[in-house]
Structures are given as structure tokens and as C-alpha cells.
């Protein structure tokens, strides 16, 4: 039924790892995500994901990247970042998010969006170009 109506199934806990869960919980978020990925592939519907917890660490983002790819290499239809607040924009948290977004866009199945605001939305995206320039400068210094 979902496939007949072009449903995109949105599922949570993409950032969660089994080993990070308390023993008494007797749960497997990774197993659950795998089960949902298998079910959506079998039903021929697209899968979208989201985070369940407020996390800003590189490990959480790496898990999302890992769970976002299927065995066939196709990515999620979309990813919704939940729990966005002021802490996200502080220091390393912001840098981790920028790296995560870059990695998702490079590894996703959708066409990469432009580094500039081509839709007239007035969203500032200049930091993307500045980050690239900064990394190039840092690479030049290290060489």
C-alpha cells in the first residue's frame, strides 16, 4: 500500500549504537534500523531518517552516516535533524555538524546542492566556502 502511494517511511534512532545502550534495556537500535531498512527495501518504498537523541559528537554523526547507506549503496531519501538548539552552534559542536552535512551530501544519492543561495531564501551559506578555503590553507601549511 505504501509503495502505491509513494510513501517515504521516516524512522528514528539513526545515531544510536547497541553498545551505548544500558544492559538492562535489552535493546538493539542498530538491529531495529537494519530491520526497517530491510522492510522498506522489500516493500520498495523510500526510507528517511532522523536522530532520536540530542547529540553533537562525531561518533553520533558517524553512526548516522553508517546507517544512512544501504547494502546496495543507495542513501536515505532525507534526514531530519532533531533537537536543534543553541548548543549546536557552539565550538566543536558546529564543526561536527558542518562535517556531517558535508559527508551526507557527498555520500547521498541526491544531487549536491549549490554552495550559494540560489533560491533567494536569504540563508547565509558563506561559511561553507570559508571553511573550504580554510581547509585548503591548512593543507598548504602542512605540506
MARPA-530209 format. One record per residue: residue number from 0; residue in three letters; x, y, z of N, C-alpha, C, CB in turn. Coordinates in steps of 0.001 Angstrom, whole numbers. Glycine has a CB too. Layout:
{zavo NUM, "ALA", {X, Y, Z}, {X, Y, Z}, {X, Y, Z}, {X, Y, Z}},
...
***
This chain:
{zavo 0, "UNK", {817, -1187, 0}, {0, 0, 0}, {873, 1269, 0}, {-936, -12, 1208}},
{zavo 1, "UNK", {1920, 1286, 828}, {2798, 2459, 883}, {3430, 2742, -472}, {3890, 2258, 1935}},
{zavo 2, "UNK", {3900, 1691, -1136}, {4560, 1869, -2434}, {3593, 2432, -3466}, {5140, 537, -2930}},
{zavo 3, "UNK", {2346, 2038, -3404}, {1342, 2529, -4354}, {1096, 4026, -4214}, {35, 1782, -4164}},
{zavo 4, "UNK", {1394, 4561, -3052}, {1139, 5980, -2783}, {2437, 6776, -2613}, {276, 6127, -1532}},
{zavo 5, "UNK", {3552, 6208, -3051}, {4862, 6879, -2992}, {5209, 7402, -1599}, {4892, 8029, -3975}},
{zavo 6, "UNK", {4917, 6600, -589}, {5205, 6975, 792}, {6710, 6909, 1041}, {4446, 6055, 1783}},
{zavo 7, "UNK", {7217, 7877, 1779}, {8582, 7830, 2283}, {8467, 7526, 3771}, {9371, 9184, 2010}},
{zavo 8, "UNK", {9022, 6405, 4186}, {8933, 5965, 5574}, {10041, 6629, 6381}, {9028, 4418, 5676}},
{zavo 9, "UNK", {9682, 7419, 7382}, {10645, 8140, 8206}, {10850, 7378, 9504}, {10170, 9591, 8485}},
{zavo 10, "UNK", {12112, 7063, 9802}, {12413, 6281, 11000}, {13468, 6980, 11840}, {12884, 4869, 10623}},
{zavo 11, "UNK", {13381, 6776, 13131}, {14253, 7460, 14084}, {15408, 6570, 14538}, {13447, 7919, 15294}},
{zavo 12, "UNK", {16174, 7031, 15440}, {17307, 6377, 16131}, {18468, 6024, 15210}, {16828, 5121, 16812}},
{zavo 13, "UNK", {18664, 6794, 14158}, {19740, 6516, 13206}, {21130, 6729, 13819}, {19581, 7397, 11974}},
{zavo 14, "UNK", {21209, 7481, 14911}, {22502, 7780, 15532}, {22851, 6829, 16673}, {22505, 9198, 16045}},
{zavo 15, "UNK", {21952, 5934, 17014}, {22135, 5093, 18197}, {22912, 3817, 17882}, {20785, 4736, 18794}},
{zavo 16, "UNK", {23767, 3432, 18842}, {24548, 2198, 18723}, {24137, 1237, 19829}, {26076, 2491, 18790}},
{zavo 17, "UNK", {24207, -32, 19524}, {23848, -1054, 20508}, {24708, -943, 21763}, {23989, -2450, 19900}},
{zavo 18, "UNK", {26012, -779, 21582}, {26933, -771, 22726}, {26760, 446, 23634}, {28357, -823, 22231}},
{zavo 19, "UNK", {26034, 1445, 23192}, {25803, 2636, 24009}, {24533, 2523, 24861}, {25714, 3862, 23117}},
{zavo 20, "UNK", {23816, 1430, 24714}, {22571, 1250, 25455}, {22856, 528, 26771}, {21537, 460, 24611}},
{zavo 21, "UNK", {22108, 843, 27827}, {22318, 146, 29099}, {21925, -1330, 28969}, {21503, 822, 30232}},
{zavo 22, "UNK", {22657, -2195, 29666}, {22402, -3636, 29579}, {20966, -3996, 29946}, {23361, -4386, 30483}},
{zavo 23, "UNK", {20418, -3320, 30957}, {19068, -3661, 31408}, {17992, -3319, 30369}, {18767, -2941, 32709}},
{zavo 24, "UNK", {18335, -2490, 29382}, {17354, -2116, 28355}, {17094, -3265, 27383}, {17838, -883, 27583}},
{zavo 25, "UNK", {18081, -4161, 27248}, {17932, -5327, 26374}, {17384, -4921, 25001}, {17003, -6369, 27026}},
{zavo 26, "UNK", {18059, -3954, 24371}, {17574, -3437, 23092}, {18697, -3397, 22062}, {16973, -2038, 23273}},
{zavo 27, "UNK", {18308, -3240, 20822}, {19269, -3178, 19727}, {18802, -2153, 18700}, {19452, -4569, 19069}},
{zavo 28, "UNK", {19135, -870, 18906}, {18727, 125, 17916}, {19320, -151, 16536}, {19133, 1511, 18378}},
{zavo 29, "UNK", {20554, -656, 16485}, {21155, -981, 15185}, {20388, -2110, 14502}, {22636, -1375, 15356}},
{zavo 30, "UNK", {19989, -3100, 15275}, {19195, -4197, 14721}, {17841, -3717, 14231}, {19007, -5292, 15759}},
{zavo 31, "UNK", {17243, -2804, 14976}, {15941, -2262, 14592}, {16043, -1456, 13296}, {15374, -1385, 15720}},
{zavo 32, "UNK", {17083, -631, 13178}, {17285, 135, 11943}, {17503, -817, 10770}, {18491, 1105, 12084}},
{zavo 33, "UNK", {18300, -1864, 10990}, {18531, -2849, 9926}, {17216, -3512, 9504}, {19543, -3921, 10395}},
{zavo 34, "UNK", {16389, -3854, 10478}, {15090, -4475, 10188}, {14207, -3535, 9362}, {14371, -4859, 11502}},
{zavo 35, "UNK", {14183, -2263, 9717}, {13374, -1281, 8987}, {13927, -1078, 7577}, {13336, 67, 9746}},
{zavo 36, "UNK", {15251, -1020, 7446}, {15857, -874, 6116}, {15489, -2055, 5221}, {17392, -755, 6230}},
{zavo 37, "UNK", {15518, -3253, 5782}, {15148, -4447, 5014}, {13681, -4396, 4615}, {15430, -5723, 5826}},
{zavo 38, "UNK", {12826, -3997, 5547}, {11384, -3940, 5267}, {11058, -2900, 4198}, {10608, -3627, 6549}},
{zavo 39, "UNK", {11694, -1740, 4266}, {11404, -705, 3259}, {11927, -1116, 1887}, {12025, 645, 3675}},
{zavo 40, "UNK", {13082, -1778, 1866}, {13614, -2256, 582}, {12684, -3320, -14}, {15049, -2832, 765}},
{zavo 41, "UNK", {12217, -4247, 823}, {11304, -5302, 373}, {9998, -4710, -142}, {11020, -6290, 1511}},
{zavo 42, "UNK", {9507, -3681, 553}, {8242, -3042, 166}, {8427, -2039, -972}, {7622, -2341, 1369}},
{zavo 43, "UNK", {9677, -1811, -1367}, {10008, -862, -2444}, {9527, 558, -2135}, {9396, -1333, -3762}},
{zavo 44, "UNK", {9783, 967, -891}, {9484, 2350, -515}, {10775, 3011, -43}, {8381, 2414, 600}},
{zavo 45, "UNK", {10805, 4315, -125}, {11995, 5050, 287}, {12027, 5199, 1801}, {12042, 6430, -388}},
{zavo 46, "UNK", {13247, 5273, 2325}, {13463, 5427, 3754}, {14097, 6783, 4030}, {14347, 4288, 4302}},
{zavo 47, "UNK", {13550, 7482, 4997}, {14139, 8716, 5516}, {14489, 8454, 6972}, {13159, 9952, 5366}},
{zavo 48, "UNK", {15388, 9237, 7523}, {15795, 9008, 8898}, {15836, 10282, 9707}, {17133, 8347, 8934}},
{zavo 49, "UNK", {15984, 10081, 11012}, {16144, 11205, 11934}, {16857, 10713, 13174}, {14772, 11843, 12301}},
{zavo 50, "UNK", {17417, 11641, 13920}, {18049, 11298, 15187}, {16997, 11300, 16288}, {19198, 12284, 15522}},
{zavo 51, "UNK", {17223, 10475, 17307}, {16301, 10414, 18439}, {16815, 11236, 19616}, {16085, 8964, 18869}},
{zavo 52, "UNK", {18123, 11339, 19730}, {18737, 11955, 20897}, {19436, 13265, 20551}, {19723, 10998, 21529}},
{zavo 53, "UNK", {19642, 14074, 21568}, {20414, 15316, 21414}, {21891, 14943, 21501}, {20025, 16395, 22517}},
{zavo 54, "UNK", {22540, 14882, 20344}, {23959, 14525, 20290}, {24670, 15456, 19327}, {24151, 13045, 19862}},
{zavo 55, "UNK", {25897, 15808, 19700}, {26690, 16703, 18868}, {28078, 16129, 18593}, {26812, 18067, 19533}},
{zavo 56, "UNK", {28315, 14903, 18992}, {29638, 14305, 18872}, {29855, 13638, 17514}, {29845, 13294, 19976}},
{zavo 57, "UNK", {31109, 13538, 17143}, {31470, 12941, 15852}, {31010, 11490, 15763}, {32984, 13023, 15633}},
{zavo 58, "UNK", {31016, 10764, 16879}, {30590, 9364, 16876}, {29125, 9198, 16501}, {30834, 8749, 18230}},
{zavo 59, "UNK", {28282, 10075, 17008}, {26859, 10030, 16656}, {26640, 10314, 15186}, {26073, 11024, 17493}},
{zavo 60, "UNK", {27358, 11314, 14679}, {27245, 11642, 13254}, {27779, 10506, 12382}, {28001, 12943, 12942}},
{zavo 61, "UNK", {28871, 9874, 12821}, {29434, 8749, 12059}, {28436, 7597, 11988}, {30759, 8266, 12696}},
{zavo 62, "UNK", {27702, 7376, 13068}, {26699, 6310, 13065}, {25570, 6628, 12090}, {26133, 6100, 14479}},
{zavo 63, "UNK", {25145, 7882, 12036}, {24109, 8267, 11068}, {24615, 8014, 9652}, {23706, 9762, 11245}},
{zavo 64, "UNK", {25853, 8407, 9382}, {26426, 8167, 8051}, {26440, 6683, 7730}, {27850, 8737, 7962}},
{zavo 65, "UNK", {26813, 5881, 8708}, {26874, 4438, 8505}, {25490, 3847, 8243}, {27505, 3765, 9715}},
{zavo 66, "UNK", {24518, 4238, 9045}, {23170, 3677, 8884}, {22426, 4284, 7706}, {22366, 3886, 10150}},
{zavo 67, "UNK", {22923, 5392, 7185}, {22210, 6037, 6078}, {22411, 5324, 4745}, {22657, 7473, 5950}},
{zavo 68, "UNK", {23439, 4516, 4643}, {23710, 3812, 3388}, {23169, 2387, 3448}, {25223, 3797, 3090}},
{zavo 69, "UNK", {22569, 1970, 2356}, {22085, 593, 2274}, {23187, -296, 1718}, {20811, 502, 1392}},
{zavo 70, "UNK", {22949, -1590, 1750}, {23918, -2536, 1198}, {24140, -2295, -291}, {23452, -3973, 1431}},
{zavo 71, "UNK", {23113, -1800, -974}, {23223, -1553, -2416}, {23881, -208, -2721}, {21843, -1606, -3061}},
{zavo 72, "UNK", {24146, 593, -1669}, {24820, 1865, -1878}, {23903, 3064, -1981}, {25628, 1787, -3091}},
{zavo 73, "UNK", {22595, 2848, -1968}, {21680, 3992, -2036}, {21526, 4600, -646}, {20294, 3566, -2605}},
{zavo 74, "UNK", {21317, 5908, -605}, {21216, 6609, 663}, {19778, 6837, 1084}, {21932, 7921, 582}},
{zavo 75, "UNK", {19637, 7553, 2178}, {18310, 7923, 2659}, {17667, 8922, 1710}, {18389, 8506, 4079}},
{zavo 76, "UNK", {16349, 8909, 1670}, {15620, 9904, 881}, {15781, 11282, 1514}, {14120, 9529, 770}},
{zavo 77, "UNK", {15900, 11329, 2841}, {16047, 12588, 3577}, {16524, 12268, 4984}, {14701, 13392, 3612}},
{zavo 78, "UNK", {17066, 13267, 5648}, {17422, 13133, 7055}, {16958, 14381, 7776}, {18955, 12912, 7242}},
{zavo 79, "UNK", {16220, 14195, 8857}, {15731, 15301, 9673}, {16579, 15385, 10931}, {14223, 15123, 10026}},
{zavo 80, "UNK", {17186, 16543, 11155}, {17996, 16741, 12349}, {17094, 17304, 13443}, {19208, 17693, 12067}},
{zavo 81, "UNK", {16844, 16483, 14461}, {16006, 16899, 15586}, {16880, 17366, 16747}, {15083, 15743, 16037}},
{zavo 82, "UNK", {16285, 18075, 17657}, {16925, 18569, 18875}, {17913, 19694, 18582}, {17638, 17432, 19589}},
{zavo 83, "UNK", {17617, 20487, 17584}, {18488, 21614, 17247}, {18256, 22736, 18265}, {18220, 22118, 15784}},
{zavo 84, "UNK", {19334, 23187, 18883}, {19230, 24276, 19845}, {20539, 25066, 19867}, {18891, 23733, 21259}},
{zavo 85, "UNK", {20657, 25976, 20787}, {21814, 26875, 20854}, {23136, 26115, 20989}, {21657, 27836, 22025}},
{zavo 86, "UNK", {23136, 25006, 21726}, {24374, 24244, 21927}, {24953, 23726, 20615}, {24121, 23078, 22867}},
{zavo 87, "UNK", {24103, 23511, 19630}, {24554, 23010, 18332}, {25542, 23962, 17669}, {23363, 22782, 17414}},
{zavo 88, "UNK", {25392, 25241, 17925}, {26191, 26256, 17246}, {27449, 26659, 18019}, {25347, 27474, 16999}},
{zavo 89, "UNK", {27774, 25934, 19067}, {28937, 26247, 19898}, {30145, 25394, 19500}, {28603, 26031, 21381}},
{zavo 90, "UNK", {31273, 26037, 19293}, {32576, 25399, 19113}, {32601, 24146, 18268}, {33119, 25075, 20408}},
{zavo 91, "UNK", {33094, 23066, 18871}, {33235, 21795, 18155}, {31897, 21243, 17690}, {33923, 20776, 19037}},
{zavo 92, "UNK", {30830, 21528, 18413}, {29510, 21028, 18000}, {29175, 21502, 16587}, {28417, 21495, 18992}},
{zavo 93, "UNK", {29420, 22769, 16314}, {29136, 23331, 14990}, {30043, 22698, 13936}, {29316, 24866, 14999}},
{zavo 94, "UNK", {31322, 22557, 14268}, {32260, 21958, 13307}, {31869, 20518, 12984}, {33698, 22001, 13858}},
{zavo 95, "UNK", {31440, 19773, 13999}, {30991, 18391, 13758}, {29772, 18374, 12843}, {30661, 17683, 15094}},
{zavo 96, "UNK", {28843, 19295, 13056}, {27646, 19345, 12209}, {28008, 19687, 10765}, {26642, 20375, 12758}},
{zavo 97, "UNK", {28884, 20668, 10578}, {29293, 21054, 9223}, {29935, 19867, 8513}, {30278, 22254, 9264}},
{zavo 98, "UNK", {30825, 19156, 9196}, {31452, 17972, 8597}, {30410, 16912, 8272}, {32518, 17391, 9540}},
{zavo 99, "UNK", {29464, 16709, 9173}, {28399, 15725, 8963}, {27570, 16064, 7729}, {27493, 15646, 10197}},
{zavo 100, "UNK", {27155, 17316, 7628}, {26339, 17732, 6475}, {27128, 17556, 5182}, {25881, 19210, 6626}},
{zavo 101, "UNK", {28388, 17920, 5208}, {29229, 17758, 4017}, {29329, 16274, 3641}, {30647, 18353, 4261}},
{zavo 102, "UNK", {29583, 15431, 4622}, {29702, 13997, 4351}, {28394, 13400, 3849}, {30152, 13265, 5602}},
{zavo 103, "UNK", {27292, 13834, 4418}, {25988, 13331, 3955}, {25736, 13766, 2519}, {24846, 13834, 4872}},
{zavo 104, "UNK", {26069, 14999, 2195}, {25796, 15478, 836}, {26711, 14806, -181}, {25963, 16999, 762}},
{zavo 105, "UNK", {27924, 14500, 203}, {28848, 13841, -717}, {28522, 12365, -895}, {30273, 13995, -222}},
{zavo 106, "UNK", {27952, 11745, 137}, {27658, 10318, 54}, {26216, 10002, -256}, {28028, 9663, 1318}},
{zavo 107, "UNK", {25383, 11020, -308}, {23963, 10792, -554}, {23664, 10520, -2011}, {23162, 11973, -92}},
{zavo 108, "UNK", {22467, 10093, -2269}, {22085, 9753, -3640}, {21487, 10937, -4369}, {21101, 8606, -3644}},
{zavo 109, "UNK", {21176, 11993, -3666}, {20597, 13183, -4280}, {21704, 14060, -4864}, {19761, 13979, -3249}},
{zavo 110, "UNK", {21339, 14897, -5799}, {22307, 15817, -6392}, {22744, 16837, -5347}, {21708, 16529, -7636}},
{zavo 111, "UNK", {24018, 17142, -5332}, {24567, 18100, -4371}, {23964, 19483, -4591}, {26102, 18164, -4484}},
{zavo 112, "UNK", {23616, 20127, -3491}, {23068, 21474, -3555}, {24194, 22484, -3749}, {22263, 21798, -2279}},
{zavo 113, "UNK", {23900, 23644, -4320}, {24943, 24646, -4533}, {25443, 25228, -3211}, {24422, 25767, -5430}},
{zavo 114, "UNK", {26674, 25739, -3236}, {27258, 26367, -2055}, {26765, 27791, -1861}, {28765, 26360, -2153}},
{zavo 115, "UNK", {25934, 28272, -2757}, {25393, 29621, -2637}, {23868, 29551, -2608}, {25883, 30523, -3805}},
{zavo 116, "UNK", {23279, 30608, -2158}, {21824, 30673, -2037}, {21212, 30967, -3399}, {21401, 31750, -1006}},
{zavo 117, "UNK", {20899, 29925, -4138}, {20389, 30096, -5500}, {18874, 30277, -5546}, {20779, 28908, -6345}},
{zavo 118, "UNK", {18211, 30137, -4419}, {16752, 30230, -4380}, {16236, 31535, -3792}, {16200, 29088, -3594}},
{zavo 119, "UNK", {17137, 32425, -3386}, {16711, 33702, -2826}, {16070, 33574, -1459}, {15758, 34366, -3756}},
{zavo 120, "UNK", {16534, 32609, -656}, {15928, 32382, 651}, {16529, 33252, 1742}, {16067, 30940, 1031}},
{zavo 121, "UNK", {17576, 34001, 1423}, {18279, 34851, 2379}, {18974, 34061, 3487}, {17313, 35827, 2991}},
{zavo 122, "UNK", {19256, 32789, 3250}, {20002, 31985, 4210}, {21482, 32201, 3950}, {19624, 30470, 4109}},
{zavo 123, "UNK", {22230, 32514, 5000}, {23664, 32739, 4845}, {24381, 31397, 4718}, {24228, 33552, 6041}},
{zavo 124, "UNK", {25060, 31198, 3614}, {25809, 29960, 3394}, {27284, 30245, 3105}, {25192, 29166, 2238}},
{zavo 125, "UNK", {27711, 31468, 3335}, {29089, 31849, 3060}, {30104, 31077, 3873}, {29266, 33299, 3309}},
{zavo 126, "UNK", {29701, 30584, 5051}, {30628, 29827, 5886}, {31099, 28547, 5200}, {29974, 29488, 7216}},
{zavo 127, "UNK", {30314, 28014, 4276}, {30709, 26792, 3572}, {31956, 27060, 2745}, {29561, 26274, 2669}},
{zavo 128, "UNK", {31933, 28135, 1994}, {33084, 28483, 1160}, {34286, 28845, 2027}, {32736, 29649, 218}},
{zavo 129, "UNK", {34051, 29582, 3117}, {35147, 29967, 4001}, {35792, 28741, 4631}, {34648, 30920, 5090}},
{zavo 130, "UNK", {34981, 27743, 4994}, {35512, 26514, 5574}, {36400, 25792, 4568}, {34369, 25596, 6036}},
{zavo 131, "UNK", {35961, 25724, 3315}, {36767, 25086, 2266}, {38091, 25821, 2089}, {35993, 25052, 927}},
{zavo 132, "UNK", {38032, 27153, 2051}, {39247, 27947, 1884}, {40188, 27744, 3065}, {38903, 29435, 1731}},
{zavo 133, "UNK", {39620, 27680, 4278}, {40423, 27482, 5480}, {41107, 26118, 5435}, {39548, 27607, 6746}},
{zavo 134, "UNK", {40393, 25080, 5012}, {40983, 23745, 4927}, {42088, 23703, 3874}, {39904, 22702, 4602}},
{zavo 135, "UNK", {41884, 24396, 2766}, {42918, 24443, 1732}, {44167, 25139, 2263}, {42396, 25166, 473}},
{zavo 136, "UNK", {43972, 26236, 2995}, {45105, 26951, 3581}, {45829, 26066, 4588}, {44635, 28254, 4254}},
{zavo 137, "UNK", {45064, 25358, 5416}, {45661, 24471, 6415}, {46437, 23354, 5735}, {44578, 23883, 7338}},
{zavo 138, "UNK", {45901, 22821, 4650}, {46591, 21776, 3898}, {47882, 22277, 3288}, {45694, 21232, 2813}},
{zavo 139, "UNK", {47883, 23506, 2816}, {49079, 24103, 2227}, {50159, 24281, 3282}, {48746, 25453, 1573}},
{zavo 140, "UNK", {49754, 24695, 4477}, {50706, 24899, 5568}, {51330, 23570, 5974}, {50017, 25562, 6781}},
{zavo 141, "UNK", {50539, 22497, 5992}, {51038, 21189, 6403}, {51964, 20563, 5370}, {49884, 20261, 6672}},
{zavo 142, "UNK", {51816, 20936, 4116}, {52633, 20344, 3049}, {53959, 20952, 3060}, {52006, 20508, 1690}},
***
